[in-house]
Amino acid sequence: MKILSNIMVSSSILIMATSLEYANAQNKSIKMTNPLLQQSTLQYQAPSFNLIKEEYFKPAFEYGLEVHDKEILAIASNPAKPTFENTVLALELSGVDLKRAKVLFYNLTGSNTNPTLQSLETDYAPIFSAHDDKVHLNSKLYNRFKAIDLKVLKGEDRKLTEYYLQVFELAGANLSDADKQKMKDINGELASLGTLFGNKLLIARKNGAILFDNVSDLDGLSASDLAAAKIKATEAGHDGKYLIGLQNTTQQPLLQNLTNRATREKIFKSSWTRAEKNDDGDTRQVLEQMAKLRLQKAKLMGKKNFAEWKLQDQMAKTPERAMDLLAKIAVPAVAKAKSEAKEIQDLIDAQKGGFKLEPWDWDFYSEQVRKAKYDLDESQVKPYFELTTVLEKGVFFAAKKMYGITFKQRTDLPVYHPDVVAYEVFDTDGKSMAIYYLDFYTRDNKNGGAWMSSFVEQSHYLKQKPVIVNVYNFEKPINGAPSLISFDNVTTMFHEFGHTLHGLFANQNYASLSGTSVPRDFVEFPSQINEHAALDSEVLKNYALHYKTKEAIPQELIDKIKKAESFNSGYHVTELMAASTLDMSWHSVENEADFKPTLIFEKEALEKYGLLVNEVPTRYHTPYFAHIWSGGYSAGYYAYTWSKTLDYNVFDWMNANGGLTRENCERFRKYILSVGNSVDLNQAFKELIGHEMEIEPYLRNSGLLEK
């Protein structure tokens, strides 16, 4: 029996060795044949989109997760004394394959998704959440970080260590084992629900499109708008009809042009109710579950509500400070909005309209008020804003004027969709510094809104230069028509490029501290500063060229645009304050019993803060408020206002010192754009302009107070 036992043991060892050898060979094969698991050979590791197939993601995820698990185990189990190199830097450099695959995957699911990618996203959301928990709730790993003496570290080494310690603590590394398991369960469920919310919202947006039989219902739309609506209807199987799709905000851009009031009402109500129709696009049950789980998560961490937990690493620090800012702005904003509403009602009455102003009337009649007050007609202005001209002679021209950087189109780089264009970026000394992609046009398989994202983050340690993308949702022109955009969309282009500048000028050793890896209520600040370049006289005259005549926009029109800059500010700020307050209300609940059905909760929250203004609906109605349920802005939508307040403080400082001069912009680059999260950002802001953030510049520059 002993001999037989030895033979069996030997056989088992041989089988195990053979199995391990086979597994290693299989992993090596996956690594060698899957482009997601290989560093791209294109310039700056720009993605090889031409080589990437949907079927590569799952094996890349599995391989990446397995390798990262081994790396984390090795770091946590290292018998050597914890040091920056063998613990902090080791963690920073781990998970390369997994990160590469995830970055590409989530960029695609946001901008060019399909059922296969959506299914993968649903499957892997809880897996990725569990993996993150495995890292950040790992007691052995956390204890190694705590054992490192911060006093001996300097600069980015110390900042990176402090950053990871905070990540561990915010994740719950100090919890008991039992509570850690509860946290893992909550995080996994939240990850799944967040993905489900996003997928439902895509369905709701698509289902919310409105079909019209008669072109007369769409009186007021341009020939190109009508042609686009007709093509959409044909593509949807309704030949000869007209289909109007929805954008992600409450108000829809076409409402300002539609003369038929019943049509406006139909479109507005379809937008407002898109995700509350008791169908497969209804998000209410999902978001209500998420709100409760987030409260449970905060309670586990010893906090009274989710907002208190979430804001610990933000500039505001507490929800009370964030709400104080919102409340101080909301009061004058609502007063201004009511004054604007009276002007519009007076116009309706003067035209013998015979009805009370409703939300679907606002844009149509406010456009008439603007025309009357400032003699400014959107149709006069739009021909001067052709998309490519705005980009190259506006956004790029301003970047050269302000920072000395230049751009060259690259047609040789593969892209993930035919509409995407690529550029190479060169610094002021002429040296190549980045690759930059743009994806302009709306698609049913693209998330709403506009954003900036990175395919490759800057890192001196890794010798990486940034590879960045800006994604938009502009209507695509048809039949060779020019791509004309509104001035609001021009501003959006400058805004998103401000995020790009933040990524381009990153100057950090470590990717985790690089570029836009900053607090949520700081990240919008650089993008909002760049919006001001759109109205800089020199810049505006360079890009505002009539698409037919190529003549520069007349000074008379420029003066009108600038005079009208704060027009409708009461409306715009109020809808923003309503959305921000709504977000904070959902995440400031302290007892689960205080949650109510979605529509009731929203109504009561807006009433409580004086923001339930019938004519001024919240920018995002709770059921389609993607920012806070699936977009990472939970308890953080106030960040736009906080960042805008920083922006107006700096804008005042710049104007007092000569405006958007090269000297001022280089100073902004030095103190803000190039530091990432490697310094104390409150201190950096103060060093830039000489004082802390003040609220008065916001109220004055936004038109809520007299300048």
Summary of the structure (lengths in Angstrom):
residues: 707
radius of gyration: 26.7
end to end distance: 97.2
largest distance: 106.4
contacts: 2333
relative contact order: 0.10
helix: 61%
strand: 7%
